């Protein structure tokens, strides 16, 4: 390691840092364009220009050798969409991206609006509700599995599995070790799902059809199921929850949005900028 690179003893996966990461991230951003994290044995970049350059340079900064902070998940995840490069990555990403084109998403708008209207009507009638459990968790934990074709009897652990999939990408501390069981359970169920009859137009059925056409190996299908499911849970729940919290703590902004509801997309994008739903660490 170059002596010119600043070092830090900050543990970004401690309870304190996960609860309030911003002072720690600010300290690291101020330290230099690249910082060596002693606790995690990795270089890290925390400034926009450097991060953007890294993301654009896929030949130097590869994903196929692993994007987690422990060797177990990096070995387990090799060859998945998250941990692949080049043609292998493009093929898998193209398969899971087909139902997510702007046109395909537009066709889902009516169903999404109906589900959202019913949810809001019910919560307004209740007058009081838990913003995370009763609002933010509902769409990703119910509608996304519907789109995938995930059986109703296999959903009780989805939220726990989603959390485990992100905790498992961190260092092998107490939280990372506890995530192992949930990750294995989700993987085992996804493998079972690959052998089940799925609704013909579901995302899961489309993945299996791509395998039948020889576009991807059948053995990859369970992980492609998870590519839809796991990222849609924690990130969506956190994003909605963060937006609610921001509007609750800035009521004047909520009143502005109520007067100009057409600005909701821009407002939500700003909420994502201010309170990111996930912090990514790769090696």
C-alpha positions in Angstrom: 0.0 0.0 0.0 1.3 3.4 -0.9 2.4 5.5 2.1 0.6 8.5 0.4 -2.8 7.0 0.8 -4.4 8.0 4.1 -5.5 5.3 6.5 -8.6 5.1 8.7 -9.7 3.0 11.6 -13.4 3.8 11.0 -15.7 0.7 11.1 -18.5 1.5 8.7 -20.4 -1.7 9.7 -20.6 -1.0 13.4 -24.0 -0.3 15.0 -23.0 3.3 15.5 -22.0 3.9 11.8 -25.0 2.1 10.4 -27.3 4.1 12.7 -25.7 7.5 11.7 -23.2 7.0 8.9 -22.8 10.6 7.8 -20.2 11.8 10.3 -18.1 8.8 9.5 -18.5 9.2 5.7 -17.7 12.9 6.0 -14.5 12.1 7.9 -13.5 9.6 5.2 -14.4 12.0 2.3 -12.3 14.7 3.9 -9.4 12.4 4.4 -8.6 12.1 0.7 -9.8 10.8 -2.7 -8.9 7.2 -1.7 -8.6 5.9 1.9 -7.3 2.6 3.2 -9.8 1.1 5.7 -7.8 -0.8 8.3 -10.9 -2.5 9.8 -11.9 -4.0 6.4 -8.6 -4.3 4.6 -9.7 -2.4 1.5 -9.2 0.8 -0.4 -12.3 3.0 -0.5 -13.4 6.1 -2.4 -15.9 8.5 -1.0 -15.8 11.5 -3.4 -18.1 11.8 -6.5 -15.4 12.1 -9.2 -13.5 9.1 -8.0 -16.6 7.0 -7.5 -17.9 7.9 -10.9 -14.5 7.1 -12.5 -14.4 3.7 -10.8 -18.0 2.8 -11.9 -17.2 3.8 -15.5 -13.9 1.7 -15.6 -15.2 -1.9 -15.6 -12.0 -3.3 -17.0 -9.9 -2.2 -14.1 -12.5 -2.5 -11.4 -14.1 -5.9 -12.0 -17.0 -7.5 -10.2 -16.4 -11.1 -11.1 -13.8 -11.5 -8.3 -16.5 -10.5 -5.7 -18.1 -7.3 -4.5 -18.6 -8.3 -0.9 -16.3 -7.7 2.1 -15.8 -11.4 2.9 -14.5 -14.3 1.0 -17.5 -16.6 1.7 -20.1 -14.4 -0.1 -17.6 -13.6 -2.9 -17.1 -17.3 -3.6 -20.8 -18.2 -3.2 -21.8 -15.3 -5.5 -19.4 -15.7 -8.4 -21.1 -15.8 -11.8 -24.2 -14.1 -10.6 -25.4 -10.8 -12.2 -23.9 -8.9 -9.3 -20.6 -10.7 -9.4 -19.8 -11.1 -13.1 -18.3 -9.1 -16.0 -18.3 -8.8 -19.8 -20.6 -11.0 -21.8 -21.6 -13.1 -18.9 -22.9 -10.1 -17.0 -24.5 -8.5 -20.1 -26.4 -11.7 -20.9 -27.9 -12.1 -17.4 -28.6 -8.4 -17.0 -30.4 -8.4 -20.4 -32.6 -11.3 -19.3 -33.7 -9.8 -16.0 -34.0 -6.4 -17.7 -36.6 -7.3 -20.3 -39.7 -6.8 -18.0 -38.2 -3.5 -16.7 -38.1 -1.5 -19.9 -40.0 1.8 -19.8 -42.7 0.4 -22.0 -43.1 -2.7 -19.8 -43.2 -0.6 -16.6 -45.8 1.6 -18.1 -48.0 -1.4 -18.7 -47.8 -2.1 -15.0 -48.9 1.4 -14.0 -52.6 0.6 -13.7 -52.1 -2.4 -11.4 -49.6 -0.4 -9.3 -52.0 2.5 -9.0 -54.9 0.2 -8.0 -52.8 -1.4 -5.3 -51.5 1.9 -4.0 -55.0 3.4 -4.0 -56.4 0.5 -2.0 -53.5 0.7 0.5 -53.8 4.5 1.0 -57.6 4.2 1.4 -57.2 1.6 4.1 -54.5 3.5 6.0 -56.5 6.8 5.9 -59.4 4.9 7.4 -57.2 3.6 10.2 -56.0 7.2 11.0 -52.9 5.8 12.7 -50.4 3.3 11.3 -46.7 2.3 11.3 -45.1 4.0 8.3 -42.7 1.2 7.7 -44.6 -1.9 8.5 -48.0 -0.8 7.2 -46.9 1.3 4.2 -43.3 1.0 3.1 -43.1 -2.8 3.4 -46.4 -3.6 1.7 -45.6 -3.1 -2.0 -42.2 -4.7 -2.2 -43.1 -7.7 0.0 -46.4 -8.4 -1.8 -46.5 -7.1 -5.4 -42.9 -7.9 -6.4 -43.3 -11.6 -5.4 -46.6 -11.6 -7.4 -44.7 -10.3 -10.5 -42.0 -12.9 -10.0 -44.5 -15.8 -9.5 -43.2 -16.5 -6.0 -45.7 -18.9 -4.3 -47.8 -17.4 -1.5 -46.6 -20.1 1.0 -43.0 -19.0 0.5 -43.2 -15.4 1.6 -43.1 -15.4 5.4 -39.4 -15.0 5.4 -38.9 -12.7 2.5 -38.1 -9.5 4.5 -35.7 -11.4 6.7 -34.0 -12.9 3.6 -33.8 -9.5 2.0 -32.0 -8.1 5.0 -29.7 -11.1 5.2 -28.7 -10.7 1.5 -27.3 -7.2 2.3 -25.8 -7.9 5.7 -24.0 -10.9 4.1 -22.1 -8.5 1.7 -20.4 -6.8 4.6 -17.5 -8.0 6.7 -17.7 -11.3 8.6 -18.6 -9.7 11.9 -21.5 -10.7 14.1 -24.1 -9.3 11.7 -22.5 -10.9 8.7 -22.3 -14.3 10.3 -25.9 -14.1 11.4 -26.9 -13.4 7.8 -25.6 -16.7 6.6 -28.6 -18.8 7.5 -31.0 -16.4 5.8 -29.0 -16.3 2.6 -28.8 -20.1 2.4 -32.6 -20.4 3.1 -33.4 -17.9 0.3 -31.1 -19.7 -2.1 -32.6 -23.1 -1.2 -36.1 -21.8 -1.8 -35.1 -20.2 -5.1 -33.7 -23.5 -6.2 -37.1 -25.1 -5.3 -38.9 -22.4 -7.2 -36.9 -23.3 -10.4 -38.5 -26.7 -10.3 -42.1 -25.5 -9.8 -44.7 -24.6 -12.4 -44.8 -20.8 -12.5 -47.6 -18.4 -13.8 -47.0 -18.2 -17.6 -46.4 -14.4 -17.7 -44.5 -14.1 -14.5 -40.9 -12.9 -14.4 -39.9 -16.2 -13.1 -41.4 -18.1 -16.0 -39.7 -15.7 -18.5 -36.3 -16.6 -16.8 -37.0 -20.3 -17.2 -38.0 -19.7 -20.8 -34.7 -18.0 -21.5 -32.9 -21.0 -20.1 -35.0 -23.3 -22.3 -33.9 -21.3 -25.3 -30.3 -21.7 -24.3 -29.7 -18.1 -23.4 -28.5 -18.9 -19.9 -27.7 -22.1 -18.0 -30.6 -23.5 -16.0 -28.4 -23.5 -12.9 -28.3 -19.7 -13.1 -32.1 -19.3 -12.9 -32.4 -19.4 -9.1 -29.9 -16.6 -8.7 -31.7 -14.6 -11.4 -34.9 -15.0 -9.4 -33.1 -13.5 -6.4 -31.8 -10.7 -8.6 -35.4 -9.5 -8.8 -36.4 -10.2 -5.3 -33.6 -9.3 -2.9 -32.7 -5.9 -4.2 -36.4 -4.9 -4.4 -37.0 -5.4 -0.6 -34.6 -3.5 1.6 -33.8 -0.7 -0.9 -37.5 0.0 -1.7 -38.6 -0.1 1.9 -35.7 2.2 3.0 -36.4 4.6 0.1 -40.1 5.0 1.0 -39.3 5.1 4.7 -36.7 7.8 4.2 -39.0 9.9 2.1 -41.7 9.7 4.7 -39.2 10.7 7.4 -37.9 13.6 5.4 -41.3 15.0 4.7 -42.3 14.5 8.4 -39.2 16.5 9.5 -39.6 19.1 6.8 -43.4 19.7 6.8 -43.1 22.9 4.7 -41.8 20.7 1.9 -44.7 18.4 2.3 -47.1 21.3 2.0 -45.3 22.5 -1.2 -45.7 19.0 -2.7 -49.4 18.9 -1.7 -49.9 22.1 -3.6 -47.9 20.8 -6.6 -48.3 17.0 -6.7 -46.9 16.8 -10.2 -43.5 17.3 -8.6 -43.6 13.9 -6.8 -41.0 12.3 -9.1 -38.5 15.1 -8.6 -39.3 15.1 -4.8 -38.7 11.4 -4.5 -35.5 11.6 -6.5 -34.3 14.3 -4.1 -35.2 12.1 -1.1 -33.0 9.4 -2.7 -30.2 11.9 -3.0 -30.5 13.1 0.6 -31.0 9.7 2.3 -29.6 6.9 0.1 -31.4 3.6 0.8 -28.1 1.6 0.6 -24.4 2.2 1.0 -22.4 0.0 -1.5 -18.9 -1.3 -0.7 -17.0 -3.3 -3.3 -13.5 -4.5 -3.7 
